[in-house]
Amino acid sequence: GSSVWRLALRSPGALSLGATFEPFEIPAGGQLIVADSLGTTVLGPFTRSDRGADGRLTLEPLRGEGLVLEYTQPAGLARPALALSQVIHDYRGVFAHFRTSHELGSACFVDANCAEGLFHQEQKRAAVMILIDGFQGSGTLLNNTAEDQAPYILTVRHILPRREFVSVVVVFLNEYFGCAPQSAVLEPRSISGATVVATSVPYDQALLLLSSRPPLDYLPYHAGWDLAPDFHAGPAVAIGHPGGQPKKITIDMDDI
């Protein structure tokens, strides 16, 4: 009683594959599931509510050189307008399981769950990884004066394309469970789609609004800020995803 479309993709040598659908116009009752070629990781089901404001759906990369796409809808519904518009071949390892801090050229990048991050466990949950058109960056889930938990993300402008809507994937919980790099990585969670709210060329900043609020099991934390001219001098702390690695913390012990 259902219609099913299934497509298998393979890009030899890929460490992971990402995908964008444009358009992503499916009827109520339709759902899309995406899996790696071995079926070990499955994303979805995605429904019409996951359509971005720009009519797209962008998926986080799945490890390996193959993807299996499956779209299902009940019989009798209108045919979907669903097109695979982009496949991103990852040749460097976007989740960076294969790289070390030494290879990044600095011993300052410490796993966020090491001793150095002990007093920053709440704040680290505001740090997210951003994937866009094959590029990777870091961002911060930011609070606002209304304190309404609107999902604003502060990031850098230079990774954004020049358009109002961006096919971005924001990844939460991409971090080692423990301190050693040999420790297991938590299961990352992602949100697709965002709107560009504001940008600054002089400060290389961009403010995004995610297409949806992160669920509670993503453990979101909205970083605080204020406009006060006075601030407490002390160590500067940076938390992010340098080189696409699982979440790292860097502490400058010099006074600001």
PERAWO-V307916 format. One line per field, one symbol per residue. psi: psi as a letter, one per 30 degrees, with the letter a starting at -180 (. if undefined). burial: + if it has 24 or more other C-alpha atoms within 12 Angstrom, else -. A space follows every 50 residues. Layout:
BEGIN
psi: ???
burial: ???
END
This chain:
BEGIN
psi: glkkkkkkkkjkfkflklkkkjlijklkfkkkkkllffgfkkkakkafff klfgglkkklkkklgkkkkkkkllkflkkljjkjfkkjjjffiffhfgll eeffgkgfjkkfglefgeggeeefffklkkkjhflkallkjkllffhggk ikkkakeffklilekkikkkklgilkeaekffllkljkklkkklkjellj eeghlkkljlflkkleffhkkjklllgkfklkkakkkkkaikggllklkk kjflk.
burial: --------++---+++++++++-++++-++++++++-----+++-+++++ +++++++++++++++++++++++------+-+++--++++--+++++--+ +-------++++++-++--++-+++++++++++++++++++++-----+- +++++++-++----++++++++++++--+-+---+--+++++++++--+- -----+++++++++---++++++-------------++++++++++++++ +-----
END
